[in-house]
Amino acid sequence: MRLHAHLLALAHSVTCLVANVQSSHHSFPLPLRDIHQFPLTTYLQDVALTSNGDIYMTTVFPDASIYSVSGATTTTPTTSLVHKFDDINAATGIIETQPGVLTFLAGRQSSLGVGIHGTFGVFELDTRHGKPIITELVHVPDGGLIVGVIPIPGVPNTLLVSDSTLGKVWRVNTATRVYEQVLQDASMNPPPWAPLPFGIGGIQLHKGYLYFVACFEALIYRIRFTDDGYPAPGAKVELVLALRSIYIDNFVIGPGDDDTIWAATNADNRLFAITPDGNVTVVAGAPDELTVAGDVAGAFGRLPGDTNTLYVVTAGGMLNPINGTLFEGGKVIAVDTTSFSADSKPCNDVFSLN
């Protein structure tokens, strides 16, 4: 009887949260500006902000490249090609691990979003000595398409990496060059009906939990994690958010210690903000607009005075062209989240980050 009541409560919570999205009948556009737009068919995959305020971006189409933007807060930002790869054709997740040093994921794909098993690895980009130096730190021959990468705070040289093809999370030590599987769950697997073998996408560590997205199902889950990057004893995966969207590619939580989830929906062409009390707001874009078409990922600024700016990279709507034909080159956008406040009423505590 108690189990039945719990199930009814959970069903009501999820239904109410999803209904909250549906009832948010008007968008809540935040101020934004385009920083740089790339040529047609450029598919930006991820973005990282460095301690000096530079932006680094990866691409998965038409090739694997890394670009940077300096002076992003000015009226004259400068975009540069850092490196274009010859032997790989997909560069996915990227983060800064120490000042001037970034870690990124890269490998080969047979077509867009279809990774070739055993070809991906964890790479380092060192920008501290003039000419960038790129080194493969850890090859992952047991992995599929690895897409998300985050550091484990307080654990040097150690990362968590999401594997979209195999539905796993790897723990990678870049000093010892050892990797291990730390999490696998049915919620991370590619859905059998999905057009691509793409399951888990972006991942984030936040206040003792690992959060991850199931892309094609537009669901965000979490599981309690230890400080050293393992699932806590007895921890179970739990549903955090069911978003009324055709896709979620990646997300970020913030800014700072704030608990708002900012979800980039790629094929849905909208950027959502979801607060801990269940308020869901479209803060930029629309299914029939190029404003943030194909928004893939975001990262908050790190310089003083810029920490409320969400830098979003896009694929230009390539996955789902507007009216079936209209898309553009990927771009990087600065979204000012300072004035954000959700425009729907609280539903319940099904989504709670505390």
C-alpha positions as CSV (number, residue, x, y, z in Angstrom):
1,M,0.0,0.0,0.0
2,R,2.8,2.4,0.9
3,L,4.7,1.5,-2.3
4,H,1.5,2.3,-4.3
5,A,1.2,5.7,-2.6
6,H,4.9,6.4,-3.3
7,L,4.4,5.5,-7.0
8,L,1.3,7.7,-7.3
9,A,3.2,10.6,-5.7
10,L,6.1,10.2,-8.0
11,A,3.8,10.0,-11.0
12,H,2.0,13.1,-9.9
13,S,5.3,14.9,-9.4
14,V,6.7,14.1,-12.8
15,T,3.3,14.9,-14.4
16,C,3.1,18.2,-12.6
17,L,6.7,19.2,-13.6
18,V,6.1,18.3,-17.2
19,A,2.8,20.2,-17.1
20,N,4.7,23.1,-15.7
21,V,6.7,23.3,-18.9
22,Q,3.6,23.0,-21.0
23,S,1.8,25.8,-19.1
24,S,4.7,28.2,-19.6
25,H,3.0,29.3,-22.8
26,H,5.2,32.3,-23.4
27,S,9.0,32.5,-23.6
28,F,11.2,34.5,-21.2
29,P,13.9,35.9,-23.5
30,L,17.1,36.9,-21.8
31,P,19.5,39.5,-23.3
32,L,22.0,37.8,-25.6
33,R,24.5,38.6,-28.2
34,D,26.3,36.6,-30.9
35,I,30.1,36.5,-30.3
36,H,31.1,34.7,-33.5
37,Q,29.4,32.6,-36.2
38,F,31.2,29.9,-38.1
39,P,30.6,28.9,-41.7
40,L,27.7,26.8,-42.7
41,T,27.8,23.1,-41.5
42,T,30.1,23.9,-38.6
43,Y,28.8,21.8,-35.7
44,L,30.1,23.1,-32.4
45,Q,30.0,20.4,-29.7
46,D,31.2,21.8,-26.4
47,V,32.5,24.9,-24.7
48,A,34.9,25.7,-21.8
49,L,35.7,29.0,-20.2
50,T,39.3,29.4,-18.9
51,S,40.5,31.3,-15.9
52,N,41.7,34.2,-18.1
53,G,38.3,34.5,-19.7
54,D,39.0,32.8,-23.0
55,I,36.5,30.5,-24.6
56,Y,37.5,27.2,-26.1
57,M,35.2,25.2,-28.4
58,T,35.3,21.8,-30.0
59,T,33.7,20.6,-33.3
60,V,32.4,17.3,-34.6
61,F,31.6,18.4,-38.1
62,P,32.8,18.9,-40.8
63,D,36.0,18.0,-39.0
64,A,37.5,17.8,-35.5
65,S,38.8,21.2,-34.5
66,I,39.4,23.3,-31.5
67,Y,38.8,27.1,-31.6
68,S,39.3,29.8,-29.1
69,V,37.8,33.3,-28.5
70,S,39.7,36.0,-26.7
71,G,38.2,39.2,-25.5
72,A,34.7,37.8,-25.3
73,T,33.5,40.5,-23.0
74,T,34.6,43.3,-25.4
75,T,33.1,44.6,-28.5
76,T,35.9,43.2,-30.6
77,P,36.4,39.5,-29.7
78,T,39.0,37.5,-31.6
79,T,38.3,34.0,-32.8
80,S,41.2,31.7,-33.7
81,L,41.7,28.1,-34.9
82,V,43.8,26.4,-32.3
83,H,44.1,23.0,-34.0
84,K,42.5,21.0,-36.8
85,F,43.0,17.3,-36.5
86,D,43.9,15.0,-39.4
87,D,43.6,11.5,-37.9
88,I,40.4,12.0,-35.9
89,N,37.1,13.6,-36.9
90,A,35.2,14.3,-33.7
91,A,36.3,16.4,-30.7
92,T,33.6,16.3,-28.0
93,G,33.8,17.4,-24.3
94,I,36.3,20.0,-23.1
95,I,37.2,21.6,-19.8
96,E,40.1,23.6,-18.2
97,T,41.9,21.5,-15.6
98,Q,44.5,24.0,-14.6
99,P,45.3,27.6,-15.8
100,G,46.3,27.3,-19.4
101,V,45.7,23.6,-19.6
102,L,42.6,22.0,-21.0
103,T,41.4,18.4,-21.3
104,F,39.3,17.3,-24.1
105,L,37.8,14.1,-25.6
106,A,38.3,13.0,-29.2
107,G,38.1,10.1,-31.6
108,R,36.6,8.9,-34.8
109,Q,33.0,8.6,-35.9
110,S,31.6,6.8,-38.9
111,S,28.9,9.5,-39.3
112,L,27.7,12.4,-37.2
113,G,27.0,11.0,-33.7
114,V,28.0,7.4,-34.4
115,G,31.4,6.8,-32.7
116,I,33.8,4.1,-33.8
117,H,34.4,1.8,-30.9
118,G,37.8,2.0,-29.3
119,T,39.0,5.1,-31.1
120,F,38.3,7.7,-28.5
121,G,40.7,9.0,-25.8
122,V,41.4,11.8,-23.3
123,F,43.7,14.5,-24.6
124,E,45.5,17.5,-23.1
125,L,45.8,20.9,-24.7
126,D,48.6,23.0,-23.1
127,T,48.5,26.7,-24.1
128,R,51.1,28.0,-21.5
129,H,54.1,28.1,-23.8
130,G,53.2,29.9,-26.9
131,K,52.4,27.2,-29.5
132,P,49.7,24.9,-28.2
133,I,50.9,21.4,-27.4
134,I,48.4,18.5,-27.8
135,T,49.0,15.1,-26.1
136,E,46.9,12.0,-25.8
137,L,46.8,11.2,-22.1
138,V,44.7,8.1,-21.9
139,H,43.4,6.0,-24.8
140,V,40.0,4.2,-24.0
141,P,40.0,1.1,-26.2
142,D,37.0,-0.3,-24.3
143,G,34.9,2.9,-24.9
144,G,32.5,4.0,-27.5
145,L,31.6,7.6,-28.2
146,I,32.7,9.5,-25.1
147,V,31.2,13.0,-24.9
148,G,31.1,14.5,-21.4
149,V,34.0,15.3,-19.2
150,I,34.2,16.8,-15.8
151,P,36.9,17.1,-13.1
152,I,36.5,15.6,-9.6
153,P,37.1,18.5,-7.2
154,G,39.9,17.8,-4.8
155,V,41.1,14.7,-6.7
156,P,44.1,15.8,-8.9
157,N,44.4,14.4,-12.4
158,T,41.1,12.6,-12.2
159,L,38.0,12.9,-14.4
160,L,34.6,11.5,-15.0
161,V,33.8,10.8,-18.6
162,S,30.4,9.8,-20.1
163,D,30.1,7.1,-22.8
164,S,27.1,7.7,-24.9
165,T,27.3,4.5,-26.9
166,L,27.8,2.1,-24.1
167,G,25.7,3.9,-21.4
168,K,28.5,4.2,-18.9
169,V,30.6,6.6,-16.8
170,W,34.3,6.1,-16.8
171,R,36.7,7.4,-14.0
172,V,40.0,8.4,-15.7
173,N,43.3,9.1,-13.9
174,T,45.4,11.1,-16.3
175,A,48.5,10.7,-14.2
176,T,48.5,6.9,-13.9
177,R,46.8,6.6,-17.3
178,V,44.3,4.2,-15.8
179,Y,40.5,4.2,-16.5
180,E,37.8,2.2,-14.9
181,Q,34.0,1.9,-15.2
182,V,32.3,3.5,-12.1
183,L,28.7,3.6,-13.2
184,Q,26.4,1.8,-15.7
185,D,22.6,2.1,-15.6
186,A,19.7,1.3,-17.9
187,S,18.8,5.0,-17.9
188,M,22.1,5.7,-19.7
189,N,21.5,3.4,-22.6
190,P,20.5,4.6,-26.1
191,P,16.7,4.1,-26.4
192,P,15.9,1.3,-28.9
193,W,13.8,3.6,-30.9
194,A,16.5,6.4,-31.2
195,P,17.8,7.1,-34.7
196,L,21.4,7.1,-33.4
197,P,23.0,4.9,-30.7
198,F,23.2,7.9,-28.3
199,G,22.3,7.5,-24.7
200,I,23.9,9.5,-21.8
201,G,25.1,13.0,-22.8
202,G,26.4,15.7,-20.6
203,I,27.4,15.1,-16.9
204,Q,27.9,17.5,-13.9
205,L,28.9,17.0,-10.3
206,H,26.9,19.3,-8.0
207,K,26.6,19.2,-4.2
208,G,27.4,15.5,-3.7
209,Y,25.5,14.2,-6.8
210,L,26.4,13.2,-10.3
211,Y,23.8,14.5,-12.7
212,F,23.5,13.2,-16.2
213,V,21.2,13.6,-19.2
214,A,19.4,10.9,-21.3
215,C,19.5,12.9,-24.5
216,F,16.7,11.5,-26.7
217,E,14.3,11.0,-23.8
218,A,14.9,14.6,-22.5
219,L,15.4,13.3,-19.0
220,I,17.9,14.4,-16.3
221,Y,18.9,12.0,-13.5
222,R,21.2,12.0,-10.6
223,I,22.9,9.7,-8.2
224,R,24.8,10.4,-5.0
225,F,28.6,10.3,-5.5
226,T,31.5,10.2,-3.0
227,D,34.1,13.0,-2.9
228,D,36.6,10.7,-4.7
229,G,34.4,10.1,-7.7
230,Y,32.5,6.8,-7.0
231,P,28.8,6.1,-6.5
232,A,28.0,6.3,-2.8
233,P,27.3,3.0,-1.1
234,G,23.7,2.0,-1.7
235,A,23.0,5.0,-4.0
236,K,20.4,4.6,-6.7
237,V,19.8,6.6,-9.8
238,E,16.8,8.9,-9.5
239,L,14.8,11.0,-11.9
240,V,15.3,14.7,-11.5
241,L,13.6,16.2,-14.5
242,A,11.3,15.2,-17.4
243,L,11.4,18.1,-19.9
244,R,8.8,18.5,-22.6
245,S,11.4,18.7,-25.4
246,I,12.4,16.4,-28.2
247,Y,16.0,16.4,-27.0
248,I,18.4,17.6,-24.4
249,D,22.1,17.6,-25.4
250,N,23.9,19.0,-22.4
251,F,23.3,21.2,-19.4
252,V,25.1,23.2,-16.8
253,I,24.1,24.0,-13.2
254,G,24.7,27.5,-11.8
255,P,25.9,30.2,-11.9
256,G,28.2,29.5,-9.0
257,D,26.5,27.6,-6.2
258,D,23.0,28.4,-7.6
259,D,20.9,25.3,-8.3
260,T,19.3,26.3,-11.5
261,I,19.7,23.8,-14.4
262,W,20.3,25.4,-17.8
263,A,19.4,22.8,-20.5
264,A,20.5,23.1,-24.1
265,T,18.1,21.2,-26.3
266,N,19.8,21.1,-29.7
267,A,17.1,19.8,-32.1
268,D,14.5,21.7,-30.1
269,N,16.2,25.1,-30.7
270,R,15.5,26.3,-27.2
271,L,17.4,27.1,-24.0
272,F,15.6,26.2,-20.8
273,A,16.2,27.2,-17.2
274,I,14.7,25.0,-14.5
275,T,14.8,26.2,-10.9
276,P,14.8,23.8,-7.8
277,D,11.2,24.5,-7.1
278,G,10.1,23.1,-10.5
279,N,9.8,26.3,-12.4
280,V,10.6,25.7,-16.1
281,T,11.2,28.7,-18.4
282,V,12.2,29.1,-22.0
283,V,14.9,31.8,-21.7
284,A,16.0,31.9,-25.3
285,G,15.0,30.6,-28.7
286,A,12.0,28.8,-30.2
287,P,11.5,25.8,-32.5
288,D,11.0,28.0,-35.5
289,E,13.8,30.5,-34.8
290,L,17.6,30.6,-35.5
291,T,18.3,32.5,-32.3
292,V,19.9,29.6,-30.5
293,A,19.2,26.9,-33.2
294,G,20.9,23.7,-32.3
295,D,22.1,24.9,-28.9
296,V,24.4,22.1,-27.7
297,A,26.2,23.1,-24.5
298,G,26.9,26.1,-22.2
299,A,29.4,27.3,-19.6
300,F,29.4,30.3,-17.3
301,G,32.0,33.0,-17.5
302,R,34.8,33.0,-14.9
303,L,36.1,36.5,-14.8
304,P,34.8,39.0,-12.2
305,G,31.7,40.7,-13.5
306,D,31.1,37.9,-16.1
307,T,30.0,35.0,-13.9
308,N,26.4,35.5,-14.8
309,T,27.1,35.2,-18.5
310,L,26.2,31.8,-20.0
311,Y,28.2,31.1,-23.1
312,V,26.3,28.8,-25.4
313,V,27.6,27.0,-28.5
314,T,25.3,25.8,-31.3
315,A,25.2,23.4,-34.2
316,G,23.1,25.9,-36.2
317,G,20.0,23.7,-36.4
318,M,21.7,20.9,-38.5
319,L,19.9,18.1,-36.6
320,N,16.5,19.5,-37.2
321,P,16.4,22.3,-39.8
322,I,13.6,24.8,-39.4
323,N,10.8,24.0,-41.9
324,G,13.0,21.1,-42.9
325,T,15.5,23.3,-44.8
326,L,16.7,26.3,-42.8
327,F,19.9,26.0,-40.7
328,E,23.1,28.1,-40.2
329,G,26.7,27.7,-39.2
330,G,27.3,27.0,-35.5
331,K,27.9,30.0,-33.3
332,V,28.9,31.0,-29.8
333,I,26.4,33.2,-27.9
334,A,26.6,35.2,-24.7
335,V,23.4,35.0,-22.6
336,D,23.1,37.4,-19.7
337,T,21.3,35.5,-17.0
338,T,21.5,38.3,-14.4
339,S,17.8,39.2,-14.6
340,F,16.5,35.7,-14.7
341,S,13.4,34.8,-12.7
342,A,11.1,31.9,-13.6
343,D,7.7,32.9,-14.9
344,S,5.7,29.9,-13.8
345,K,4.5,29.0,-10.3
346,P,6.2,26.3,-8.1
347,C,4.8,22.8,-8.6
348,N,6.3,20.5,-6.0
349,D,9.7,19.2,-4.8
350,V,10.2,16.5,-7.4
351,F,13.1,18.5,-8.5
352,S,15.2,19.4,-5.6
353,L,19.0,19.9,-5.6
354,N,19.4,20.4,-1.8
